[in-house]
Amino acid sequence: MDETLVGVGVLIAVNDLIQRSCIMARIGLGSVAPTPIRAKNTEKFLKGKRIEDIICRQAAEVAANESSPRSRAEYRREMVKVFVKQALDRALKKFSK
């Protein structure tokens, strides 16, 4: 049996490549709540902040706290942290190209 344990999608817009201040963020989480959810507290946390490593790690923590998995909760919350951080890092790399 295949089972999705965690799904994360991130869309982020920054004001420019130098300041990298977040003007908009959308974060979707799957398989960590009874239905897919948007991590609205995490989106609010990011807005207006300079997107850098420490902020990405803090955002990942906020997202993990927004999840409410029914099973394997500790593992799924940890994976939310990992995947949100990775997704934000990847998004920022695309800006710098």
Secondary structure by P-SEA (a helix, b strand, c coil): cccccbbbbbbbbccccccccccbbbbbbcccccccccaaaaaaaaccccccaaaaaaaaaaaaaacccccaaaaaaaaaaaaaaaaaaaaaaaaac
